[in-house]
Amino acid sequence: MTPFLPPETLALTFAALMAVSILAYVVLDGYDLGVGLLLQATPEEAERDRMVASIGPFWDANETWLVLGVGLLLVAFPVAHGMVLTALYMPVALMLCGLILRGVAFEFRAKAGTPLDKRRWDWAFAGGSALAALTQGWMLGRYVLGFEQGLAPMLFATLAAFGVAAAYAFIGACWLVWRTEGALQVRAVAWARDVLWVVAAGIVAVSVATPLASARIFARWFEMPNLLLLAPLPAATFGLILGLRSLLRHMPLPDDKMRHVPFWGAVGLFCLSFAGLTWSFFPYIVPERLTLFQAASAPESLSIILVGAAFVLPVILGYTVLAWCIFGGKARDLRYD
């Protein structure tokens, strides 16, 4: 088969598709992982039920984006897939255990025979969410520093683990501000307000560590004219954090106005942070070791795979949009009958 795009264009196309998949997963599964992290923050069973109901129609579809992202990495950049998975084998395995645990707990809590059994499944759901969030943060920390060994990289990975968990808790709280009402919404506002500064500290920590990890990345950020061109990125992030802080201080507003703004503000923070990482590491898919073009599969293979990706991606996106349209508005009781 003759490739219908140049090899460099094919590699960039698959890198863009993989980036979209990963960002979509981080945002979409991020808020339902965040809801799981916050589940034990309220002593009220009715509020926990409403929290779970708010993500009930979405959580399993959200994880599809992770499958797509990892699948694209495997088929389009197999060498990079082998290097990344070799370096992160144990946290990936633990992440999968966490995702399985929370999936099982989500279903079984609704079928528990006694309040004690239901409470145990609630703890399992929160524990699975925490395990998945922490391992994802750990993997981010290890990736940012190029899988370096030593005490300092491990400490940074630990910091990144809690930073990502805090970010998920924040977007989860913002989701609850949007999708719930009454006392639970007031609690969610307080949770979002408290966690926002942890998120800000995590963004600063990763922003400081990333340029220090490589002289090349340092030059991309601080040499002219890059410094001027990229100045809007941290400025927008800082302004968005201040705006969210100011808004959350006054929420909930009368008539539930602007209830969706904190969530989309959190999405904005995720996108800005992702853009910063993308700028820092491009064109490397394994930091300082392997570029996209070195890791890409044969152009003939990528051409065939692109046809499948062009079909699968719109289907997943369409299903996600459809679920949001059908199950929009405030969360109601989650029913299985």
ABEGO torsion letter per residue (X at the ends): XBBABBAAAAAAAAAAAAAAAAAAAAAAAAAAAAAAAAAAABABAAAAAAAAAAAAAAAAAAAAAAAAAAAAAAAABAAAAAAAAAAAAAAAAAAAAAAAAAAAAAAAAAABABAAAAAAAAAAAAAAAAAAAAAAAAAAAAAAAGGBBEAAAAAAAAAAAAAAAAAAAAAAAAAAAAABBEAAAAAAAAAAAAAAAAAAAAAAAAAAAAAAABAAAAAAAABOAAAAAAAAAAAAAAAAAAAAAAAAAAOBBBGGBGAAAAAAAAAAAAAAAAAAAAAAAOABABBGABBAAAABBBAAAAAAAAAAAAAAAAAAAAAAAAAAAAABEBBBBBBAX
